[in-house]
Amino acid sequence: MRVDDLKLFTKVVELGSFTAAAHALDLPRANVSRRIGELERHLGTQLFHRTTRSLSLTNKGNVYYQDLQKALTLLDSANEQASSESVEVRGKVKLGLLPETYELIQPILFDFQDQYPQVELDVRNITNGFIDMFQQGLDI
């Protein structure tokens, strides 16, 4: 079972016919019919009532369509989030600064924050770098 076939099924339901879905997706009508038939065989149930003049969902087809819409929405959201995370840097960085270094580092932190707005900087004042780093769980 392919995700493309599941999306094809939802397109057929939304447009009300194999022909309309075929036109919308620029596919041969026979290809759409074959793929829906394969999906039905894979599921072991009939999804549509077919006549020469009409197409309607079976009860199982309707339930499947409702659940599938939710699943495909979640899948699209997960795919979008995964692809955007690879491009966008985000997270939290715990940073410890000695009081005498704050004025020197401040412009660098502002530039960093402008470049990576999804990164949360947790800036803390420390007095002893190495000891405070471990006690406060600092990253830098």
ZADO-1210 file (C-alpha; in nm, 4 decimals, padded with zeros to 6 digits):
<atoms>
<atom x="00.0000" y="00.0000" z="00.0000" code="MET" pos="1"/>
<atom x="00.1480" y="00.3317" z="-00.1077" code="ARG" pos="2"/>
<atom x="00.0710" y="00.6761" z="00.0312" code="VAL" pos="3"/>
<atom x="00.0055" y="00.7926" z="-00.3262" code="ASP" pos="4"/>
<atom x="-00.2714" y="00.5336" z="-00.3556" code="ASP" pos="5"/>
<atom x="-00.4268" y="00.6535" z="-00.0304" code="LEU" pos="6"/>
<atom x="-00.4197" y="01.0116" z="-00.1553" code="LYS" pos="7"/>
<atom x="-00.5697" y="00.8928" z="-00.4841" code="LEU" pos="8"/>
<atom x="-00.8538" y="00.7270" z="-00.2928" code="PHE" pos="9"/>
<atom x="-00.9291" y="01.0514" z="-00.1071" code="THR" pos="10"/>
<atom x="-00.9219" y="01.2463" z="-00.4353" code="LYS" pos="11"/>
<atom x="-01.1746" y="01.0057" z="-00.5912" code="VAL" pos="12"/>
<atom x="-01.4029" y="01.0503" z="-00.2899" code="VAL" pos="13"/>
<atom x="-01.3725" y="01.4293" z="-00.2943" code="GLU" pos="14"/>
<atom x="-01.4352" y="01.4592" z="-00.6699" code="LEU" pos="15"/>
<atom x="-01.6994" y="01.1862" z="-00.6846" code="GLY" pos="16"/>
<atom x="-01.5641" y="00.9842" z="-00.9752" code="SER" pos="17"/>
<atom x="-01.2628" y="00.8002" z="-01.1095" code="PHE" pos="18"/>
<atom x="-01.2754" y="01.0124" z="-01.4261" code="THR" pos="19"/>
<atom x="-01.2697" y="01.3441" z="-01.2372" code="ALA" pos="20"/>
<atom x="-00.9798" y="01.2244" z="-01.0187" code="ALA" pos="21"/>
<atom x="-00.7929" y="01.1044" z="-01.3274" code="ALA" pos="22"/>
<atom x="-00.8348" y="01.4445" z="-01.4942" code="HIS" pos="23"/>
<atom x="-00.7351" y="01.6330" z="-01.1782" code="ALA" pos="24"/>
<atom x="-00.4209" y="01.4243" z="-01.1308" code="LEU" pos="25"/>
<atom x="-00.3432" y="01.3925" z="-01.5039" code="ASP" pos="26"/>
<atom x="-00.3627" y="01.0123" z="-01.4940" code="LEU" pos="27"/>
<atom x="-00.5306" y="00.7629" z="-01.7241" code="PRO" pos="28"/>
<atom x="-00.8736" y="00.6630" z="-01.5919" code="ARG" pos="29"/>
<atom x="-00.7831" y="00.2941" z="-01.6179" code="ALA" pos="30"/>
<atom x="-00.4804" y="00.3568" z="-01.3981" code="ASN" pos="31"/>
<atom x="-00.6985" y="00.5167" z="-01.1288" code="VAL" pos="32"/>
<atom x="-00.9460" y="00.2270" z="-01.1425" code="SER" pos="33"/>
<atom x="-00.6667" y="-00.0309" z="-01.1223" code="ARG" pos="34"/>
<atom x="-00.4980" y="00.1370" z="-00.8242" code="ARG" pos="35"/>
<atom x="-00.8264" y="00.1672" z="-00.6317" code="ILE" pos="36"/>
<atom x="-00.8950" y="-00.1995" z="-00.7064" code="GLY" pos="37"/>
<atom x="-00.5497" y="-00.2926" z="-00.5714" code="GLU" pos="38"/>
<atom x="-00.6159" y="-00.0893" z="-00.2577" code="LEU" pos="39"/>
<atom x="-00.9466" y="-00.2699" z="-00.2064" code="GLU" pos="40"/>
<atom x="-00.7790" y="-00.6088" z="-00.2543" code="ARG" pos="41"/>
<atom x="-00.5040" y="-00.5130" z="-00.0090" code="HIS" pos="42"/>
<atom x="-00.7611" y="-00.4062" z="00.2515" code="LEU" pos="43"/>
<atom x="-00.9827" y="-00.7045" z="00.1789" code="GLY" pos="44"/>
<atom x="-01.2952" y="-00.4910" z="00.1498" code="THR" pos="45"/>
<atom x="-01.4929" y="-00.2987" z="-00.1072" code="GLN" pos="46"/>
<atom x="-01.4658" y="00.0788" z="-00.0607" code="LEU" pos="47"/>
<atom x="-01.7057" y="00.1917" z="-00.3351" code="PHE" pos="48"/>
<atom x="-02.0450" y="00.0936" z="-00.4716" code="HIS" pos="49"/>
<atom x="-01.9975" y="00.1155" z="-00.8475" code="ARG" pos="50"/>
<atom x="-02.2644" y="00.1413" z="-01.1131" code="THR" pos="51"/>
<atom x="-02.2380" y="00.2636" z="-01.4698" code="THR" pos="52"/>
<atom x="-02.3754" y="00.6023" z="-01.3669" code="ARG" pos="53"/>
<atom x="-02.2701" y="00.6554" z="-01.0077" code="SER" pos="54"/>
<atom x="-02.0012" y="00.5965" z="-00.7519" code="LEU" pos="55"/>
<atom x="-02.0608" y="00.6034" z="-00.3765" code="SER" pos="56"/>
<atom x="-01.8761" y="00.4934" z="-00.0674" code="LEU" pos="57"/>
<atom x="-01.9655" y="00.1774" z="00.1175" code="THR" pos="58"/>
<atom x="-02.0055" y="00.2055" z="00.4946" code="ASN" pos="59"/>
<atom x="-01.6535" y="00.0708" z="00.5421" code="LYS" pos="60"/>
<atom x="-01.5292" y="00.3027" z="00.2695" code="GLY" pos="61"/>
<atom x="-01.6791" y="00.6010" z="00.4482" code="ASN" pos="62"/>
<atom x="-01.5189" y="00.5084" z="00.7820" code="VAL" pos="63"/>
<atom x="-01.1888" y="00.4435" z="00.6039" code="TYR" pos="64"/>
<atom x="-01.2077" y="00.7807" z="00.4294" code="TYR" pos="65"/>
<atom x="-01.2758" y="00.9679" z="00.7569" code="GLN" pos="66"/>
<atom x="-00.9839" y="00.8002" z="00.9347" code="ASP" pos="67"/>
<atom x="-00.7569" y="00.8336" z="00.6332" code="LEU" pos="68"/>
<atom x="-00.8124" y="01.2098" z="00.6133" code="GLN" pos="69"/>
<atom x="-00.6844" y="01.2454" z="00.9705" code="LYS" pos="70"/>
<atom x="-00.3878" y="01.0171" z="00.9064" code="ALA" pos="71"/>
<atom x="-00.2856" y="01.1952" z="00.5860" code="LEU" pos="72"/>
<atom x="-00.3101" y="01.5339" z="00.7577" code="THR" pos="73"/>
<atom x="-00.0788" y="01.4085" z="01.0327" code="LEU" pos="74"/>
<atom x="00.1574" y="01.2555" z="00.7773" code="LEU" pos="75"/>
<atom x="00.1772" y="01.5787" z="00.5767" code="ASP" pos="76"/>
<atom x="00.2393" y="01.7743" z="00.8965" code="SER" pos="77"/>
<atom x="00.5143" y="01.5358" z="01.0076" code="ALA" pos="78"/>
<atom x="00.6807" y="01.5517" z="00.6664" code="ASN" pos="79"/>
<atom x="00.6672" y="01.9305" z="00.6654" code="GLU" pos="80"/>
<atom x="00.8083" y="01.9542" z="01.0148" code="GLN" pos="81"/>
<atom x="01.0880" y="01.7071" z="00.9428" code="ALA" pos="82"/>
<atom x="01.1947" y="01.8872" z="00.6273" code="SER" pos="83"/>
<atom x="01.1798" y="02.2320" z="00.7912" code="SER" pos="84"/>
<atom x="01.3795" y="02.1165" z="01.0930" code="GLU" pos="85"/>
<atom x="01.6687" y="02.0127" z="00.8730" code="SER" pos="86"/>
<atom x="01.6888" y="02.3714" z="00.7470" code="VAL" pos="87"/>
<atom x="01.5936" y="02.5618" z="01.0603" code="GLU" pos="88"/>
<atom x="01.8137" y="02.5544" z="01.3705" code="VAL" pos="89"/>
<atom x="01.6117" y="02.5428" z="01.6914" code="ARG" pos="90"/>
<atom x="01.6514" y="02.4455" z="02.0538" code="GLY" pos="91"/>
<atom x="01.7859" y="02.5829" z="02.3791" code="LYS" pos="92"/>
<atom x="02.1432" y="02.6707" z="02.4700" code="VAL" pos="93"/>
<atom x="02.2470" y="02.7326" z="02.8307" code="LYS" pos="94"/>
<atom x="02.5258" y="02.9876" z="02.8314" code="LEU" pos="95"/>
<atom x="02.7305" y="03.0979" z="03.1323" code="GLY" pos="96"/>
<atom x="02.9070" y="03.4349" z="03.1213" code="LEU" pos="97"/>
<atom x="03.1515" y="03.5888" z="03.3635" code="LEU" pos="98"/>
<atom x="03.0378" y="03.9413" z="03.4592" code="PRO" pos="99"/>
<atom x="03.3410" y="04.1046" z="03.2946" code="GLU" pos="100"/>
<atom x="03.2724" y="03.9365" z="02.9573" code="THR" pos="101"/>
<atom x="02.9062" y="04.0303" z="02.9188" code="TYR" pos="102"/>
<atom x="02.9614" y="04.3638" z="02.7386" code="GLU" pos="103"/>
<atom x="03.2094" y="04.1996" z="02.5013" code="LEU" pos="104"/>
<atom x="02.9820" y="03.9036" z="02.4198" code="ILE" pos="105"/>
<atom x="02.6461" y="04.0887" z="02.4095" code="GLN" pos="106"/>
<atom x="02.6713" y="04.2083" z="02.0427" code="PRO" pos="107"/>
<atom x="02.7688" y="03.8577" z="01.9346" code="ILE" pos="108"/>
<atom x="02.4657" y="03.7130" z="02.1128" code="LEU" pos="109"/>
<atom x="02.2352" y="03.9679" z="01.9474" code="PHE" pos="110"/>
<atom x="02.3741" y="03.8762" z="01.6030" code="ASP" pos="111"/>
<atom x="02.3334" y="03.5073" z="01.6829" code="PHE" pos="112"/>
<atom x="01.9728" y="03.5632" z="01.7947" code="GLN" pos="113"/>
<atom x="01.8964" y="03.7555" z="01.4733" code="ASP" pos="114"/>
<atom x="02.0417" y="03.4749" z="01.2625" code="GLN" pos="115"/>
<atom x="01.8782" y="03.1884" z="01.4604" code="TYR" pos="116"/>
<atom x="01.5497" y="03.3187" z="01.6092" code="PRO" pos="117"/>
<atom x="01.4278" y="02.9668" z="01.6943" code="GLN" pos="118"/>
<atom x="01.7214" y="02.9097" z="01.9318" code="VAL" pos="119"/>
<atom x="01.6450" y="03.0064" z="02.2905" code="GLU" pos="120"/>
<atom x="01.9475" y="03.1437" z="02.4734" code="LEU" pos="121"/>
<atom x="01.9486" y="03.0892" z="02.8499" code="ASP" pos="122"/>
<atom x="02.2217" y="03.3335" z="02.9595" code="VAL" pos="123"/>
<atom x="02.3409" y="03.3064" z="03.3208" code="ARG" pos="124"/>
<atom x="02.5979" y="03.4960" z="03.5229" code="ASN" pos="125"/>
<atom x="02.8658" y="03.2728" z="03.6691" code="ILE" pos="126"/>
<atom x="03.1643" y="03.3346" z="03.8914" code="THR" pos="127"/>
<atom x="03.3725" y="03.0221" z="03.8401" code="ASN" pos="128"/>
<atom x="03.3429" y="02.8905" z="03.4850" code="GLY" pos="129"/>
<atom x="03.4425" y="02.5277" z="03.5248" code="PHE" pos="130"/>
<atom x="03.2639" y="02.4573" z="03.8520" code="ILE" pos="131"/>
<atom x="02.9473" y="02.6521" z="03.7578" code="ASP" pos="132"/>
<atom x="02.9388" y="02.4866" z="03.4164" code="MET" pos="133"/>
<atom x="02.8817" y="02.1457" z="03.5705" code="PHE" pos="134"/>
<atom x="02.6664" y="02.2596" z="03.8641" code="GLN" pos="135"/>
<atom x="02.4253" y="02.4595" z="03.6463" code="GLN" pos="136"/>
<atom x="02.4300" y="02.2180" z="03.3513" code="GLY" pos="137"/>
<atom x="02.5608" y="02.4795" z="03.1089" code="LEU" pos="138"/>
<atom x="02.6321" y="02.4037" z="02.7436" code="ASP" pos="139"/>
<atom x="02.8891" y="02.6826" z="02.7008" code="ILE" pos="140"/>
</atoms>
